[in-house]
Amino acid sequence: MAQRSKMSVDFQFLFGDTLIKTGAALVWLVIAIALYTPFTLRDALRENMVGYLGMIAGMLVLALGLWQWGRKMREEATIADR
């Protein structure tokens, strides 16, 4: 494996850490939205609120994707730093 510069490894670690924190912040945002809305998930399913459910599901998928991508980048940076 080719040797990478210290700056490249540090940048990858920092960017990975930022993505992990962004994913976690999105999860907290979804929780805040769920607490703020005057109806429950069961009500949304019963009323066929497809837009609301799609937004919540999309944000959760985005949060999971960012979190996983950040973990992968941070892991690669840690392996390259050895």
C-alpha atoms as a printed R data frame, in Angstrom:
   type eleno elety resid chain resno       x      y      z
1  ATOM     1    CA   MET     A     1   0.000  0.000  0.000
2  ATOM     2    CA   ALA     A     2   1.324  3.427 -0.934
3  ATOM     3    CA   GLN     A     3   2.286  5.759  1.885
4  ATOM     4    CA   ARG     A     4  -0.141  8.666  2.272
5  ATOM     5    CA   SER     A     5   0.748 12.059  3.643
6  ATOM     6    CA   LYS     A     6  -0.086 12.885  7.243
7  ATOM     7    CA   MET     A     7  -2.273 15.772  6.073
8  ATOM     8    CA   SER     A     8  -4.326 13.420  3.879
9  ATOM     9    CA   VAL     A     9  -4.867 10.986  6.742
10 ATOM    10    CA   ASP     A    10  -5.778 13.800  9.157
11 ATOM    11    CA   PHE     A    11  -8.223 15.280  6.653
12 ATOM    12    CA   GLN     A    12  -9.865 11.909  6.093
13 ATOM    13    CA   PHE     A    13 -10.169 11.326  9.852
14 ATOM    14    CA   LEU     A    14 -11.629 14.814 10.407
15 ATOM    15    CA   PHE     A    15 -14.072 14.496  7.511
16 ATOM    16    CA   GLY     A    16 -15.153 11.053  8.715
17 ATOM    17    CA   ASP     A    17 -15.708 12.382 12.215
18 ATOM    18    CA   THR     A    18 -17.745 15.288 10.807
19 ATOM    19    CA   LEU     A    19 -19.946 12.901  8.825
20 ATOM    20    CA   ILE     A    20 -20.564 10.776 11.920
21 ATOM    21    CA   LYS     A    21 -21.604 13.848 13.909
22 ATOM    22    CA   THR     A    22 -23.820 15.068 11.051
23 ATOM    23    CA   GLY     A    23 -25.578 11.695 10.932
24 ATOM    24    CA   ALA     A    24 -26.130 11.779 14.680
25 ATOM    25    CA   ALA     A    25 -27.453 15.352 14.467
26 ATOM    26    CA   LEU     A    26 -29.956 14.279 11.795
27 ATOM    27    CA   VAL     A    27 -31.221 11.497 14.064
28 ATOM    28    CA   TRP     A    28 -31.741 14.049 16.846
29 ATOM    29    CA   LEU     A    29 -33.535 16.314 14.364
30 ATOM    30    CA   VAL     A    30 -35.925 13.516 13.437
31 ATOM    31    CA   ILE     A    31 -36.553 12.858 17.145
32 ATOM    32    CA   ALA     A    32 -37.270 16.571 17.717
33 ATOM    33    CA   ILE     A    33 -39.658 16.668 14.744
34 ATOM    34    CA   ALA     A    34 -41.430 13.564 16.019
35 ATOM    35    CA   LEU     A    35 -41.818 15.106 19.483
36 ATOM    36    CA   TYR     A    36 -43.012 18.445 18.108
37 ATOM    37    CA   THR     A    37 -45.679 17.124 15.742
38 ATOM    38    CA   PRO     A    38 -49.139 16.833 17.296
39 ATOM    39    CA   PHE     A    39 -49.794 13.343 15.933
40 ATOM    40    CA   THR     A    40 -48.154  9.971 16.392
41 ATOM    41    CA   LEU     A    41 -46.666  7.656 13.806
42 ATOM    42    CA   ARG     A    42 -49.772  5.480 14.082
43 ATOM    43    CA   ASP     A    43 -51.944  8.513 13.218
44 ATOM    44    CA   ALA     A    44 -49.728  9.303 10.240
45 ATOM    45    CA   LEU     A    45 -50.061  5.744  8.950
46 ATOM    46    CA   ARG     A    46 -53.835  5.772  9.451
47 ATOM    47    CA   GLU     A    47 -54.227  9.143  7.668
48 ATOM    48    CA   ASN     A    48 -51.875  8.105  4.793
49 ATOM    49    CA   MET     A    49 -49.502 11.038  5.328
50 ATOM    50    CA   VAL     A    50 -47.089  9.826  2.699
51 ATOM    51    CA   GLY     A    51 -45.152 13.102  2.485
52 ATOM    52    CA   TYR     A    52 -44.461 13.231  6.211
53 ATOM    53    CA   LEU     A    53 -43.528  9.562  6.414
54 ATOM    54    CA   GLY     A    54 -41.329  9.883  3.322
55 ATOM    55    CA   MET     A    55 -39.499 12.867  4.796
56 ATOM    56    CA   ILE     A    56 -38.889 11.097  8.106
57 ATOM    57    CA   ALA     A    57 -37.764  7.892  6.371
58 ATOM    58    CA   GLY     A    58 -35.534  9.837  3.971
59 ATOM    59    CA   MET     A    59 -33.858 11.737  6.795
60 ATOM    60    CA   LEU     A    60 -33.251  8.520  8.727
61 ATOM    61    CA   VAL     A    61 -31.758  6.823  5.660
62 ATOM    62    CA   LEU     A    62 -29.559  9.872  5.030
63 ATOM    63    CA   ALA     A    63 -28.448  9.898  8.681
64 ATOM    64    CA   LEU     A    64 -27.567  6.202  8.577
65 ATOM    65    CA   GLY     A    65 -25.689  6.638  5.291
66 ATOM    66    CA   LEU     A    66 -23.668  9.604  6.559
67 ATOM    67    CA   TRP     A    67 -22.879  7.799  9.803
68 ATOM    68    CA   GLN     A    68 -21.702  4.662  7.970
69 ATOM    69    CA   TRP     A    69 -19.673  6.652  5.429
70 ATOM    70    CA   GLY     A    70 -18.018  8.604  8.249
71 ATOM    71    CA   ARG     A    71 -17.157  5.410 10.134
72 ATOM    72    CA   LYS     A    72 -15.606  3.933  6.966
73 ATOM    73    CA   MET     A    73 -13.523  7.051  6.317
74 ATOM    74    CA   ARG     A    74 -12.342  7.238  9.924
75 ATOM    75    CA   GLU     A    75 -11.457  3.542  9.911
76 ATOM    76    CA   GLU     A    76  -9.472  3.922  6.681
77 ATOM    77    CA   ALA     A    77  -7.616  6.895  8.159
78 ATOM    78    CA   THR     A    78  -6.811  4.913 11.300
79 ATOM    79    CA   ILE     A    79  -5.525  1.951  9.271
80 ATOM    80    CA   ALA     A    80  -3.390  4.243  7.055
81 ATOM    81    CA   ASP     A    81  -1.937  5.933 10.134
82 ATOM    82    CA   ARG     A    82  -0.421  2.708 11.491
